[in-house]
Amino acid sequence: MAITPRQFEQLQARLGGQKHLPAPAFQSDLRPLSAKSRVIIGIDPSMRGTGFGVIQSGKPGPRALAHGTITCPAGWEHSRCLAKISQTLREIIARHRPTSCAIEGLFFAQNLQTALIMGEARGAALAVLGEAGLEIYEISPRKIKQAIVGYGAAQKFAVAKMVQRLLQLPAPPAPDAADALAIALAHLQDSGRYSIGGLKKI
């Protein structure tokens, strides 16, 4: 962030006439630490299609660094899927070095078997995130939709379109990736001025 010569003179006067300030540190440290950009990874866990989305805070708004889906064919054993989820998330974390993480919270599923399978994928993701030393927060699906669309029962298409708009993407992300980006955006919103009150640290 650049400053004018007059602003520089005023700063010198406030510092008691100090004339030699290191220019690079001066220009990069004008903003308070709380205003520095943050990198957040959102995870939408699933055995066959775990969505991930990495965003960076900033002005005029957040931007997407990466998003996609960790897909596993139907014929793969659960153990092989869990290994792929873990390995891929490790690579994403190493590449983008997020400062915190948000993951979709548990919900009551009609099918107990489906809930158990979802829990396995969620556990694989949580283990990698914890291994990386990240602060992990969970948000309920309803709170995520409220934060992004303003309606807790919004359809996936509406979430994807709003994510596209908020991150200025050229096209709506794939459904699982859109959900993961929405989770990251909801986390960013909750930790800012407009809290949705849905974050729970785990």
C-alpha positions, 0 to 999 in steps of 0.5 A: 500500500503506497503513501504520499510524500506528505503522509510520510512527512506526517508519520516522521513527525509523529515518530519524533523526527526519525528519518530512516525507516526500512521501506519494504517493512513500512509499506507492508506493515501499515495495516493491523495484524487483524486485517491481514489476509487469511487462508481458509479451507472448507471441507464437504466430506463424502466417501465418493466425492469429498468437496474442498475449497480454499479461499483467501480473505482480502479486499474488495472481497475473498478470492478462491485459490483452489476448489474441486472434488476428491472422487472415488469410483463406486468399485473402490473399497472404503479403505482405498477411498479414505486413503485417497481423501487423506493423501489429497488433503495433505497435498492441498494443505501443503500447497496452500498452507491454510490458517484454519479450516471449516467442515460441514457438521454432522446431521441426522440422516434417514439412513444409518448406513449412509451416516456411518459411511459419511462419518468415516470420510469425515474422520479421515479428513479430520485426522489430516486437518488435526495432523496439520495443526489447523484450528477446525470448526464445524458448521451445520448445513442449515447455517451454511445456507443461511450465511451464503443464500439467506435461506436455510433450506436453499437448494444446491444450485442456489448455493453454487450460484451465490458462491460463484457471485461472491468469489467472482468465478467464471462459472458455478463450481461443481456441487461438492466443491461449491458446498466446500467453498460455501463452508469456507465463506461461512467461516470467514463471515462468522469470524468477521463483522457479521456472525452467523453464530453457527461455528463450533470448534472441534 
